[in-house]
Amino acid sequence: MDLNSLDKINIEGLEVFAKHGVFKEEQFLGQKFVVNATLYTNTRKAGLSDDLTASIDYGMISKKIVEFMQENTFELIETVAEKLAQKLLMETERLEGITLEIQKPWAPVLLPLKNVSVKITRSWHEAYIALGSNMGDKKKYLDEAINSLDNLDYVRVENVSDFIETLPYGGVSQDDFLNGCAAIKTLYTPMELLDCLHRLENEAGRERKIHWGPRTLDLDIIFYDDLVMSTKELIIPHVQMHLRDFVLVPLAQIAPWVRHPILGTTVAELLEANKKDYIKDKQFI
């Protein structure tokens, strides 16, 4: 999510008396905190209509900040900021991102200082997940995976392609696959999302014995915003997605306009350029 392209609503100097800190005295007696927040959204509709329901009510956000900080106790203001950002993003319609600064002017460090603060920026991210199965009740595995994705703490499933039957990839003799793609919004980092996907695969009985071998459930991150990353555990965009019809066909159904951040071409253009015949039956299921 490109927050620079969005409008901003600022809340500055919101004072809250709450009980956060490492020391017992802080958690018992409490102290003053000061919160600054920048809300990233699109205000154009509200600006043209003069309708509060088309924007974000900063009074309501301020009240939620105060209630959260007073109803919870954490040792670290890092935790306060993280948990508060998650809550506001999950519960606030049209809020795409948030910058939170939690100031602690009475920090007990026994040194002359004006303030201590933690400042974070968190936002929703757009990701595309490829799904596949070629063991047992394939459609059931994919349907359950979509439902499990949507039930993850910080994931919203936005769109799901139809499922297509495809030939095996990689030269291992095995049953045909059922494949699809899902568009999601998530607050997870790429590695956190990968851990979630691995957990769902394990819950579906996935066994990693043969490379390119049969599997009950296969979940891969294809795109994550416009991110380009390469680690031992994860490569984004998926390294061979542009060569795989079983990814491109369902992905093009739900996101033909999405552009590959390295190749610079859209999913629709990648599909048109890739004529490899991995699709056994062109009919959607």
C-alpha positions, 0 to 999 in steps of 0.5 A: 500500500502506497501511503504517500498517495493517500490523504492524511488526518492528524491527531496531535497531542492527545493526553492519556493517563494510563498504566503502562511501564516496566516498573510496578509503580508505573502499572499501579500509579499510572502516568501521563502519555501523549499520542500523535496519530496520522490516519491515511485514507481518501478524503475526496468523497467526504470533501465533495459531499460534506458527509462525515460517514464518507470519512473517518471520525477523528473524535471516535478514533481519539476516544478509541485510543484513550479507551484502549490505553486505559483498559490495557496495561503493557510493559513497553510502549512499543507494545502499546503502539503495535496493539493499538495500531492493529486494533484501529486498522481492524476496526476502522472502515476506510483506514488504510494505514496509520502512524502512531507516536506514543510519548512518555514524558514522565519516563522514570530514567532518573536523567534530565530529558524532555520526552521518550517516544516510540513511533511506528507506521502500519498499514494494510497490504495487498497480497495474492496467494496461489492455491493448489491441491492434487490429493484427496478431495481437492476442492474441499482442501482449497475451499477450507484453505480460503475459509482458514485464510479469511479467519486468520487474525489479520487477513481479509480475503477480498476475491477468489478465482474459480478453480481450474484443473491442471496437469502436474508440474515438475516431471513427477508422476502424480494426479492432476491438480486443482488450482486457484488464486486469492486476493487478500489484504493483510497486516502481516509482514511477508514472513509472518504471512508465510508462517501462517500459510505453512501452518495451514498447509500442515493442518491440511496434512501437507508432507514435504517428501518429494520436490514437486511431489503430490500435496494436499495443499500448496499455498504460495505468496505470488505478489505482496504490494510491489515488494521485491525480496529474496531470502532463503525462505521467501522470494517475492514475486514468486520466482516462476509465476510468470511461466506457470499458466496454473498461476496466471490463468486464475490470477488473471481472472481476479487481477489482470491489471496487477503489474509484475514489479520486476518485469513491468508487465501486467498479469494479463500480458504475462498470460498472453505471452506464456503459451505453455500448455499446462491447462488440461481443461480450460473450463473453470470449476 
